[in-house]
Amino acid sequence: MTPRKETVKNPRVRIAPSPTGYFHIGTARTALFNWLFAKKYDGKFIVRIEDTDKERSKIEFEKDIIEQMRWLGLTWDEGVEVGGDFGPYRQSECLDLYEKYLHQLIEKKRAYYCFCSAEELEIKKQEMMTRGESPRYDGSCRNLSADVIEEKLKNKIPYVIRIKTPDKKISFNDMIRGKVEFDCSLFGDQVIAKGFREPLYNFAVVVDDHHMRISHVIRGEDHLSNTPKQIVLYEALEWETPEFGHLPLILAPDKSKMSKRFGDVSVAEYRRTGYLAEALFNFIVFLGWHPEEKPGEVIKEILTKEEILESFDMKRVQKGGAIFNVDKLNWINSEHIKKLSINDLIEKSLPFLEESFGKEIFTDQKYLKKVIELHRERVKKLSDLTELIGYFFNLPDYPKELLVWKDSILENTKGNIDFLINLLSDLKNDNFTKNQLEVIVMPEAEKRGRGELLWPLRVALSGMKNSAGPFEIMPILGKKETLSRLKIALEKVQ
Ligand code: GLU
């Protein structure tokens, strides 16, 4: 076992996604921690595509993985699309390399052909389970003679390749979990390839990590049980093992495991619903990590990428599961939205605005800016914006009952709307400002009851139970539109 390195210098780390699904939050987190680790210690971040699963790997998923990593602001020093000295960076292009090492392992008698059929293996497995043993390969083909092997190969008996696993305990110092120990006898001789050009994950990953000079393998805890199997291979190939670090599982709020295939955890989905890349980055990094608490200081949770990099430290990654809390994500997103300049906010909201209101919405930029400025504090995700501001671009549609304040009656509502129309008609256009409107309307609201007067006014303007206040809305809509909406309300209650 390699001794634990205390100081990290120029590490080479990687993310090795399998393109068998859209880029999801779990892989994004692994990518992000590796990226941070590389940046922090002046190392290299590598992107390798693990597409040995031919049936499930799709180019569309690979494209999504790359697109979303870029969107999150990750860059890589080597890997797919950027190249590098240790490629190819797609497993399907490395078959010659795997083949070479499979032959080497067989020649050195560290691996062997296994001709057992699936049916035979199943029977043996059942027998072991009946005896209360944990099922593992019984080693029938471990010591076949060269003649028998030759004969079977000549007769084209199907085979797989197994690694000889020593009956011993393997331990390693996990960067996050400390000492971890596994008893190899529990898993036995693993299949490492289905054929010379059909390597399986644990084998291909070891060959790649070695060839790409990976110094630290940082990945999700779901891979923890693969690590001893990979160490067996490092030993068989007489290669130095890298350091390993397993990030805590991401758990749903009820503490159940978040599923990889669970549609809405794909990064693209979050992007589509209006989460900012910097907010998602910020949120993801807190899934298992938080900055050091300094005495007398409150932990800052809204951080830029640069601030995260500044305080990032693997030692602060927790062992226990990280709960995925969507409310926290929404809060982080809203805080990042507040930090955007109005122009940036408009630009980032563009696809949402255009989809809901068409291109015309951008004709009056001044008006659009005022509307958005008024709502930015309430926006949790960019897609909320269109719902919040809809009434500024389309006449609101609402039932007349909504105009009636709490226990009031239609008759009073009608009287109050009528009163408002007269009151506001007298105001000059220039006086249609927040202050002036308050000066005119508020004393009347005190007399008639705040709710009695202000509620129907607000509903007439926005058509909503919850919206910005009437004194904010009126100056933006202007006198003409305000009066027109009040008249529509009056007609409703006639
Ligand atoms: N291809 C594996 C996955 O997508 C990652 C393997 C590794 O990091 O070792 O889960």
Boltz pocket constraint, residues with backbone or C-beta under 6 A from the ligand:
constraints:
  - pocket:
      binder: B
      contacts: [[A, 14], [A, 15], [A, 16], [A, 17], [A, 18], [A, 50], [A, 205], [A, 218], [A, 219], [A, 223]]
      max_distance: 6.0
